[in-house]
């Protein structure tokens, strides 16, 4: 992975993330590099301020386009603003009083963008344990009832992020995407205070049941897959293992044990406060204890549907050993693709080169349509 900041992985990763998502409307290269030039590596305050400043600037441009009736320009500009504002929120700790307003403005920008899409996504609220899980249905144009992938993000990520790349690649292959904020993610965490859970299949099955009952006119309910990204690699595997009605499973970044990932990380890790928040812990010791349940031991071998695992050989967040363990455990039809070390796309979730995801989408498209 290219390091904009030499020997500084975390901020460089986020620059790569934005540059890659720019191909899908989530940024402009010059704006991203301008932001990066204002960041002091290791100083999360400069990270927030630089991204927020650009996000606010681009949001205001979008508002001007909208006021003048220039909806195409407004749409594209709101999408950029969303991604910059989302990034500005990324390292803010949950107790920071800027975190929620940053999220709300980012989400507002995304919703204003999709309201101007020619083919508008459907905003959904899936009933779940006395509240709802928010999401979006992105459907391909010209297909009456396409297959659909239900997908979750990772850690505390946002469903909106899945538009930048994943939804477009699936739609191009004739597959709809239902992007959902699961427990511990996006609106579920920030607005409804729903914490993550080791038995993520409870949420997966709830969404599946809702799709079958409520989206019969929108998608082919006999061809529904499950997928997720980053920490979602654990979530997708859990959903698939305990819900045989899914036709395919897509694991974009393998996670075997989330406890193993965090057991040796320092308590001051940039994401430590977020990990404590999503599991409802006061200390990292408590968080690690809770994470011991987040394991695929005795679970992965229960997956019965065709499964594709994509992992980067240079992944520094979920080491490649997670993918090796998945390969050894899976008994279903499967492909485990590891992008070789040193190649673009070998970083965490191929964030430095989304073209390395093409094999996965092609395979999923063939399997889900059978």
C-alpha angles and dihedrals in degrees: 000000000000112000113214085185107046112241091355106115105176101053091037090053091055091050089052089047092055093044092052093046089050088074087066099045097276098117151344118253095227092049092049093050090047089055092047091053089061096053124097106210111245092018106105092184091064088045092056095042095049095049093041092050092053092041092053091046094051092043089056090050089052091051090053092050090049094049089053093050094249095138099167092054091042092052094052092044095048089053092055091046091052093055095046092048091046090053091048088059095048102093097029110117116238092251093057107109089218095061100079096042089049090051094045093050091048092050091046089053092051093049091049088052097050091047085065096049114117088224101038120212117233115245111218139189114203114202110241129171097325096322135051141259112226124222151144132242111216108190130188117249119254099014114110100202111008126181112263136217117210107211139185127192125224139270105341094334126145128253088224090067091067089070092070101080108331098065092043094050092048093045091051088057093050097260127125121222125217103195111196135187100228126193109309094018139101116317091358090065103029100041105021101030094229108161125214119262137204091229093062090158088082088068093040093055092045090055092045092051090048093051092050092050101038110026100050090120093047106045142016101266091195090064108053123145134189127223143156143178136236108336081009087075085079092044096051091049092051092048092049095045094055100033113058092178090080109100098207138006125217117195109188099189118005122241118184100170123005088196090059090052092054104031094090100031116109120256089243094056110143091248098039095100090051092050090052090048098051093051095040097243129148096205137029089242089059091043092053090049091053091047091061088084091057096088137119094215105134090002111075093062089060092068108110106174125081108282133197120199119191119187138165119240090217096045106148095182102049104020119227091251086080090065091047090054090050091050091051094047104043115100096174126085103289150160121209109193119188117190103226120253114266095027124111108261093038093107124094109310091349089281091157095055123015092185086080088070094065095093090054095051093045091052094046090050092054095045098045092050095053 
